């Protein structure tokens, strides 16, 4: 999941919440990042995801050729819940469950003392979540786009983003190739997908 323009992205600010579940947590309950769902299968929005492990940011990334440039710039920031991160560092693979969050923020070049380059603004332009839950989802993973902080149904499996992630994801349909602190781990652990290895080899051949 990285800068995915292939899946729908909610264009609304996600209010902060204090729990994944709509059920009140006991005062003595230990924090958990296990995804929680409503009775009709909607995923509860992740709480305090910016306190999770930061993986990477991209600026104006797209997985498609564009006929023209956008009239504005955007950053995408990717976070993963800590338990899944620790498991990946140990094994080079994502455990079940895993939750990754991609938030999209506005980019600006003029502000305060900045003279060159771009910085992220407070404008949250969308948020998408990628969940590994092999007991629940066909193919083991599902995407969710959140709008207004309400629970969200998974994006249908026929959406183009699923095929794109299966074809190009470096590890278990995720774009670890864009996560600089994890790619080397996956390479060392031997968990890079065969599809990604072939794609990388072909790309290197064309570059010669």
Backbone bond lengths (Angstrom), bond angles and torsions (degrees), N, CA, C in turn:
res aa  C-N    CA-C-N  psi(-1)  N-CA   C-N-CA  omega(-1)  CA-C   N-CA-C  phi
1 X - - - 1.430 - - 1.490 109.14 -
2 X 1.324 116.85 104.10 1.449 116.12 177.68 1.505 109.26 -150.96
3 X 1.359 117.67 118.91 1.453 122.19 175.96 1.517 111.80 49.59
4 X 1.314 116.13 41.80 1.462 119.06 -172.76 1.519 111.05 -75.77
5 X 1.336 115.24 108.94 1.459 119.61 172.96 1.511 109.67 -91.27
6 X 1.337 117.59 -0.49 1.457 121.54 -177.23 1.514 111.37 -84.79
7 X 1.324 117.58 -21.82 1.464 121.81 177.17 1.523 108.86 -106.28
8 X 1.307 115.97 158.01 1.452 120.45 178.03 1.513 109.77 -65.37
9 X 1.354 116.86 140.71 1.456 121.82 176.62 1.520 107.71 -122.87
10 X 1.302 115.65 128.64 1.464 120.07 -178.83 1.514 109.30 -69.37
11 X 1.339 116.53 133.96 1.463 121.20 -178.48 1.521 109.99 -104.30
12 X 1.302 114.66 56.81 1.460 119.24 -179.59 1.505 109.17 -147.13
13 X 1.322 116.77 147.70 1.451 122.24 178.50 1.504 109.83 -70.32
14 X 1.328 116.53 132.36 1.456 121.32 179.85 1.510 108.88 -92.25
15 X 1.339 118.91 113.64 1.449 119.96 179.46 1.513 110.34 -64.80
16 X 1.337 117.09 150.09 1.451 121.16 176.63 1.508 110.85 -68.64
17 X 1.321 115.87 144.36 1.446 121.69 175.34 1.514 107.89 -132.65
18 X 1.312 116.66 167.29 1.450 120.44 -174.59 1.509 113.86 -106.99
19 X 1.323 118.91 -3.12 1.455 120.98 -179.58 1.510 110.02 -156.35
20 X 1.331 115.57 153.36 1.459 119.27 175.27 1.511 110.66 -71.53
21 X 1.291 116.34 -43.61 1.456 120.25 -173.70 1.512 111.29 -83.75
22 X 1.369 115.57 154.01 1.443 118.78 174.80 1.527 110.99 -81.27
23 X 1.349 116.67 -3.99 1.453 119.90 176.00 1.519 109.02 -86.65
24 X 1.339 118.73 136.97 1.461 120.28 179.12 1.521 110.30 -63.47
25 X 1.341 116.70 135.32 1.452 121.64 -178.82 1.518 110.05 -83.25
26 X 1.308 115.82 146.03 1.456 119.76 176.37 1.512 109.52 -67.68
27 X 1.319 116.10 148.33 1.459 120.70 -175.43 1.521 111.49 -62.00
28 X 1.332 117.38 -28.22 1.454 120.52 -177.15 1.517 113.03 -98.12
29 X 1.352 118.20 2.08 1.460 121.04 -176.64 1.518 110.63 -68.20
30 X 1.331 116.01 140.94 1.458 120.44 177.96 1.515 109.66 -75.31
31 X 1.339 118.52 146.62 1.464 120.86 178.19 1.523 110.09 -59.70
32 X 1.325 116.38 145.07 1.456 120.71 178.93 1.515 109.30 -142.82
33 X 1.324 115.63 149.63 1.447 120.63 177.88 1.520 110.75 -116.33
34 X 1.324 117.60 14.88 1.452 121.02 177.40 1.517 108.74 -67.40
35 X 1.343 118.75 129.18 1.469 119.92 -178.78 1.515 111.57 -62.46
36 X 1.329 114.95 142.24 1.457 121.50 178.74 1.533 108.62 -120.27
37 X 1.321 115.43 144.17 1.458 121.34 -175.58 1.523 110.68 -124.54
38 X 1.303 115.28 152.47 1.454 120.41 173.78 1.527 108.57 -77.80
39 X 1.326 115.91 172.43 1.463 120.51 -177.69 1.524 112.00 -60.69
40 X 1.333 117.60 -28.91 1.470 120.22 -179.59 1.528 113.07 -95.13
41 X 1.343 117.50 14.51 1.451 121.19 172.66 1.506 116.06 88.87
42 X 1.312 118.37 13.71 1.467 121.07 178.04 1.528 109.60 -85.31
43 X 1.326 115.97 139.32 1.456 121.27 178.61 1.521 110.09 -81.87
44 X 1.332 115.95 132.62 1.460 119.55 174.25 1.532 109.24 -71.13
45 X 1.337 118.48 141.19 1.467 120.03 -179.64 1.527 111.25 -64.16
46 X 1.314 117.95 143.83 1.466 120.94 -178.97 1.520 111.78 -70.26
47 X 1.309 115.23 139.78 1.460 120.60 179.90 1.523 110.18 -98.56
48 X 1.310 116.14 140.56 1.471 122.89 172.45 1.530 112.33 50.96
49 X 1.330 116.32 39.29 1.460 118.83 -176.74 1.518 112.53 -65.57
50 X 1.337 117.51 -21.53 1.463 119.44 178.79 1.530 112.12 -72.58
51 X 1.309 116.63 -6.53 1.458 121.13 172.34 1.528 111.56 -93.10
52 X 1.326 116.54 -0.60 1.468 121.47 177.44 1.534 109.38 -78.98
53 X 1.333 116.21 -170.03 1.463 121.58 -179.65 1.527 109.34 -81.79
54 X 1.324 115.10 123.53 1.470 120.85 178.18 1.524 108.98 -80.02
55 X 1.336 116.87 131.27 1.460 121.54 -178.13 1.521 113.64 -104.80
56 X 1.339 117.67 -44.47 1.459 118.28 -175.00 1.523 110.26 -174.84
57 X 1.325 115.28 165.99 1.467 122.46 171.00 1.518 108.40 -133.22
58 X 1.319 115.47 148.50 1.456 121.25 173.87 1.515 109.27 -128.76
59 X 1.308 116.89 154.33 1.457 122.16 179.19 1.517 109.04 -121.06
60 X 1.335 115.56 117.02 1.469 122.19 176.66 1.528 112.60 56.65
61 X 1.329 117.01 35.80 1.462 119.76 178.37 1.520 110.63 -76.82
62 X 1.331 115.51 147.42 1.455 121.68 175.25 1.516 108.17 -151.02
63 X 1.322 116.70 144.12 1.454 121.02 179.05 1.529 111.80 -96.48
64 X 1.298 116.11 7.74 1.461 121.87 176.76 1.518 109.51 -125.38
65 X 1.320 115.83 150.40 1.460 119.21 171.80 1.522 108.29 -68.97
66 X 1.316 115.92 139.00 1.456 120.25 -177.98 1.515 109.84 -108.03
67 X 1.319 114.47 137.51 1.465 119.12 177.97 1.518 110.86 -67.23
68 X 1.314 116.49 -32.70 1.453 121.36 179.42 1.513 109.75 -149.83
69 X 1.307 117.43 161.90 1.454 121.46 -178.90 1.523 109.80 -76.20
70 X 1.328 115.77 151.48 1.452 120.42 175.23 1.523 109.18 -67.43
71 X 1.326 114.95 157.11 1.459 118.24 178.99 1.525 111.67 -87.19
72 X 1.354 116.63 5.76 1.453 120.71 176.09 1.516 108.49 -152.26
73 X 1.333 116.03 160.47 1.457 121.30 179.80 1.518 110.47 -104.85
74 X 1.353 114.56 153.68 1.460 120.02 179.24 1.524 109.99 -140.64
75 X 1.311 115.85 142.40 1.454 122.68 169.36 1.522 108.64 -98.90
76 X 1.320 116.71 144.84 1.458 119.32 166.34 1.528 108.15 -118.14
77 X 1.318 116.37 137.10 1.457 123.48 -179.67 1.518 108.64 -120.36
78 X 1.332 116.45 132.89 1.453 120.69 -176.66 1.523 110.34 -115.55
79 X 1.332 115.39 132.03 1.458 122.99 179.36 1.530 108.85 -127.75
80 X 1.337 116.64 149.70 1.456 120.99 175.63 1.520 108.46 -131.15
81 X 1.320 115.85 146.07 1.462 118.51 -178.15 1.532 109.35 -67.05
82 X 1.337 116.94 146.36 1.465 121.90 -168.40 1.525 115.18 -59.50
83 X 1.346 118.40 -38.14 1.461 119.51 -177.93 1.527 110.97 -63.49
84 X 1.331 116.46 -42.56 1.459 120.33 178.92 1.526 110.93 -66.07
85 X 1.320 116.80 -38.36 1.466 120.62 178.29 1.521 110.72 -60.40
86 X 1.324 116.70 -47.49 1.463 119.74 -178.68 1.526 111.26 -62.96
87 X 1.334 116.60 -38.77 1.461 120.00 177.93 1.528 110.48 -64.60
88 X 1.334 117.08 -39.77 1.461 120.08 -179.90 1.521 110.42 -65.75
89 X 1.312 117.15 -42.87 1.466 120.13 179.06 1.525 110.55 -59.40
90 X 1.324 116.93 -35.94 1.459 121.05 -177.90 1.518 113.09 -78.66
91 X 1.342 117.45 -32.34 1.458 120.29 -170.39 1.526 115.17 -122.88
92 X 1.334 116.89 -18.48 1.467 120.12 -173.94 1.509 113.13 78.25
93 X 1.335 116.93 11.58 1.466 121.46 -178.68 1.527 109.82 -135.05
94 X 1.341 114.99 155.61 1.454 120.34 178.94 1.527 110.07 -86.50
95 X 1.329 117.35 132.46 1.462 119.96 177.56 1.528 110.66 -79.97
96 X 1.305 114.66 173.29 1.459 121.53 175.77 1.530 107.21 -111.98
97 X 1.330 119.71 115.29 1.470 127.53 5.30 1.529 112.29 -91.30
98 X 1.335 114.95 160.02 1.464 123.61 170.91 1.521 107.50 -131.90
99 X 1.322 116.62 141.23 1.465 121.54 176.83 1.525 108.82 -129.37
100 X 1.337 116.62 120.99 1.459 122.69 173.65 1.521 108.90 -115.18
101 X 1.315 115.94 140.44 1.464 122.17 -179.57 1.517 109.06 -120.16
102 X 1.326 116.02 131.11 1.452 121.32 171.38 1.520 108.60 -116.51
103 X 1.330 115.82 116.90 1.464 119.80 174.30 1.519 108.36 -104.56
104 X 1.318 115.37 145.51 1.459 121.94 179.65 1.522 108.21 -113.59
105 X 1.322 115.70 123.93 1.465 121.49 -178.77 1.519 110.93 -122.86
106 X 1.324 114.11 152.77 1.449 119.88 178.06 1.516 111.51 -67.73
107 X 1.339 116.05 153.61 1.465 122.60 177.15 1.516 108.82 -118.24
108 X 1.310 115.25 139.95 1.472 120.50 -179.96 1.522 109.20 -134.45
109 X 1.324 116.06 153.58 1.461 120.70 177.59 1.526 112.07 -113.34
110 X 1.326 116.06 -18.58 1.464 119.67 -178.80 1.518 109.58 -112.69
111 X 1.315 115.92 122.20 1.446 120.56 178.47 1.511 110.52 171.43
112 X 1.327 116.01 138.43 1.457 122.06 178.64 1.523 109.95 51.88
113 X 1.324 118.42 -128.22 1.467 120.93 -176.05 1.527 112.57 -96.13
114 X 1.330 118.22 4.96 1.460 119.90 -176.03 1.527 111.65 -65.76
115 X 1.323 115.67 134.34 1.458 121.53 -180.00 1.532 112.71 -115.85
116 X 1.317 117.79 -31.42 1.463 120.94 179.38 1.522 109.16 -139.04
117 X 1.333 115.89 163.08 1.457 120.20 178.37 1.520 112.20 76.77
118 X 1.331 115.90 -173.25 1.462 121.69 -177.11 1.520 110.54 -132.56
119 X 1.311 115.40 151.36 1.460 121.81 178.02 1.514 108.96 -130.85
120 X 1.335 115.76 161.36 1.458 120.61 -179.16 1.521 110.47 -81.61
121 X 1.316 114.67 143.79 1.456 120.44 178.62 1.523 109.79 -102.39
122 X 1.305 115.65 176.82 1.464 121.40 178.17 1.522 112.03 -79.07
123 X 1.326 117.95 -4.40 1.462 121.66 -177.20 1.522 110.78 -76.24
124 X 1.336 116.86 106.69 1.455 121.76 175.81 1.523 107.55 -86.35
125 X 1.327 116.24 111.64 1.452 121.20 -171.45 1.524 112.98 -95.07
126 X 1.309 117.62 -9.72 1.453 120.33 178.41 1.508 110.89 170.30
127 X 1.322 115.89 163.87 1.452 120.76 177.30 1.517 109.71 -148.51
128 X 1.330 115.35 133.07 1.452 122.04 179.00 1.524 108.33 -127.30
129 X 1.330 116.38 143.28 1.456 122.04 -178.39 1.522 109.28 -123.73
130 X 1.320 115.68 137.33 1.460 123.07 178.58 1.522 107.08 -116.46
131 X 1.320 117.14 121.05 1.462 122.31 -172.95 1.519 110.38 -121.27
132 X 1.339 115.58 131.53 1.462 120.43 170.19 1.524 108.05 -97.19
133 X 1.311 116.08 119.22 1.471 122.48 -179.82 1.523 106.37 -151.76
134 X 1.327 116.21 85.41 1.458 120.61 -170.52 1.514 113.18 -67.30
135 X 1.313 117.51 -20.85 1.464 119.82 178.10 1.523 111.86 -78.46
136 X 1.304 116.77 -16.70 1.464 120.48 -172.39 1.519 113.71 -111.22
137 X 1.345 118.13 -35.29 1.453 120.29 -168.76 1.523 112.42 -114.39
138 X 1.308 114.88 140.36 1.459 121.22 172.15 1.529 108.61 -62.18
139 X 1.314 116.64 129.90 1.450 119.71 -177.41 1.514 113.32 80.70
140 X 1.330 117.19 -5.35 1.458 121.44 174.27 1.514 116.22 90.52
141 X 1.341 118.03 -19.63 1.467 121.73 -175.12 1.532 110.59 -127.61
142 X 1.332 115.31 156.24 1.466 120.68 173.81 1.524 109.58 -147.98
143 X 1.332 115.02 150.18 1.460 122.87 174.59 1.530 109.41 -102.59
144 X 1.325 115.01 147.00 1.459 121.71 175.55 1.525 108.26 -135.45
145 X 1.321 118.09 137.32 1.457 123.15 173.76 1.522 107.90 -115.17
146 X 1.317 116.54 124.52 1.461 120.98 -174.23 1.527 111.43 -99.32
147 X 1.311 113.99 141.05 1.458 121.64 -177.70 1.521 108.47 -134.80
148 X 1.322 116.55 111.68 1.458 120.60 175.40 1.516 115.12 73.42
149 X 1.318 118.37 17.16 1.443 120.70 175.94 1.514 115.20 79.52
150 X 1.328 117.18 7.74 1.456 120.75 -179.86 1.534 110.48 -88.49
151 X 1.339 118.42 152.90 1.470 120.25 174.61 1.520 110.62 -55.58
152 X 1.331 115.89 148.26 1.466 120.59 -173.89 1.520 111.37 -125.54
153 X 1.335 114.83 143.04 1.457 121.08 172.23 1.529 108.83 -78.20
154 X 1.337 118.31 153.11 1.460 118.83 177.42 1.524 111.41 -64.76
155 X 1.332 115.53 145.70 1.452 120.27 172.27 1.526 107.32 -64.15
156 X 1.325 119.28 135.18 1.469 121.18 -175.70 1.523 112.97 -54.51
157 X 1.329 116.24 143.33 1.451 121.87 -177.04 1.523 112.45 -62.18
158 X 1.330 117.56 -19.85 1.462 120.28 178.46 1.522 112.48 -76.25
159 X 1.330 118.36 -8.75 1.459 120.85 -178.91 1.528 110.07 -63.34
160 X 1.312 115.39 149.34 1.459 122.27 -173.08 1.525 112.88 -63.37
161 X 1.318 116.55 -27.18 1.461 119.36 -176.00 1.525 112.16 -62.93
162 X 1.339 117.91 -33.03 1.463 119.84 -179.67 1.533 110.72 -64.97
163 X 1.320 116.62 -47.53 1.465 120.10 179.01 1.524 110.79 -62.43
164 X 1.320 116.95 -40.40 1.462 121.24 -179.98 1.526 110.58 -61.37
165 X 1.322 117.02 -44.66 1.466 120.27 -179.40 1.521 111.57 -68.43
166 X 1.331 117.24 -36.27 1.466 119.49 177.15 1.523 111.09 -65.69
167 X 1.308 116.69 -38.60 1.459 121.26 -175.53 1.525 113.19 -78.03
168 X 1.342 116.95 -31.29 1.461 119.53 -169.72 1.527 114.75 -122.07
169 X 1.333 118.78 -10.52 1.458 120.34 -178.19 1.521 111.58 -65.65
170 X 1.322 116.83 134.13 1.460 120.94 -176.93 1.525 112.12 -73.66
171 X 1.340 117.19 -32.19 1.467 121.03 -179.61 1.519 109.43 -138.84
172 X 1.320 116.16 117.70 1.470 121.21 171.44 1.528 111.82 50.13
173 X 1.295 117.31 47.71 1.475 126.92 178.44 1.523 114.07 66.38
174 X 1.331 118.72 13.45 1.468 120.63 177.51 1.526 109.51 -110.07
175 X 1.318 116.30 151.35 1.465 121.69 -174.13 1.529 111.56 -86.37
176 X 1.328 115.50 60.53 1.455 121.50 179.50 1.532 111.03 -62.81
177 X 1.330 117.64 -21.04 1.465 120.35 177.37 1.530 112.04 -60.72
178 X 1.326 117.48 -17.82 1.459 120.72 178.68 1.527 112.62 -102.69
179 X 1.341 117.26 6.74 1.465 121.39 -179.61 1.527 108.26 -110.09
180 X 1.322 118.68 96.32 1.471 121.40 -169.12 1.519 114.68 -60.97
181 X 1.326 118.94 -28.56 1.459 119.77 -179.40 1.526 112.82 -83.45
182 X 1.334 118.10 -11.27 1.457 121.19 -177.36 1.522 113.66 -110.34
183 X 1.320 117.48 -25.50 1.461 119.41 -174.73 1.528 111.55 -60.37
184 X 1.323 116.89 -44.84 1.454 120.13 -179.93 1.519 112.18 -63.07
185 X 1.336 116.47 -34.22 1.462 120.45 177.56 1.521 109.67 -64.82
186 X 1.323 117.07 -47.19 1.461 120.83 179.57 1.525 110.92 -61.58
187 X 1.322 116.21 -39.40 1.462 120.88 178.55 1.529 110.19 -62.87
188 X 1.320 116.01 -44.93 1.466 121.17 -178.92 1.527 111.64 -67.38
189 X 1.330 116.79 -38.66 1.463 121.29 -177.86 1.531 112.46 -81.42
190 X 1.319 117.25 -8.68 1.455 120.82 179.31 1.514 114.04 74.03
191 X 1.327 117.15 29.87 1.464 120.16 -176.43 1.520 113.79 -102.10
192 X 1.339 117.75 4.13 1.461 119.70 177.32 1.529 109.35 -65.20
193 X 1.323 116.67 137.56 1.457 120.90 -176.71 1.520 110.94 -68.94
194 X 1.333 116.02 152.75 1.453 121.12 178.43 1.524 110.69 -63.06
195 X 1.339 116.19 -38.39 1.466 119.83 179.31 1.520 110.55 -61.77
196 X 1.342 116.97 -42.39 1.460 119.70 179.55 1.522 110.93 -67.24
197 X 1.337 117.02 -41.17 1.461 119.99 -179.68 1.535 110.92 -59.51
198 X 1.324 116.34 -43.92 1.462 120.45 179.53 1.522 110.48 -65.14
199 X 1.332 116.60 -41.64 1.463 120.76 -179.90 1.521 110.64 -64.06
200 X 1.336 116.85 -42.95 1.461 121.05 -179.85 1.522 110.80 -65.87
201 X 1.337 116.81 -39.39 1.462 120.06 179.30 1.528 110.79 -65.77
202 X 1.327 115.98 -40.61 1.453 120.17 179.05 1.533 110.76 -65.24
203 X 1.317 115.76 -41.45 1.461 120.25 179.40 1.526 111.06 -64.29
204 X 1.330 116.67 -40.64 1.454 120.18 178.55 1.521 111.12 -65.40
205 X 1.336 116.09 -36.52 1.463 120.03 177.99 1.501 112.59 -65.35
206 X 1.324 116.96 -39.10 1.464 120.95 179.09 1.519 111.83 -69.78
207 X 1.338 116.55 -27.10 1.455 120.55 -176.83 1.526 111.42 -76.82
208 X 1.335 117.71 -17.42 1.474 120.59 -178.30 1.519 111.17 -75.41
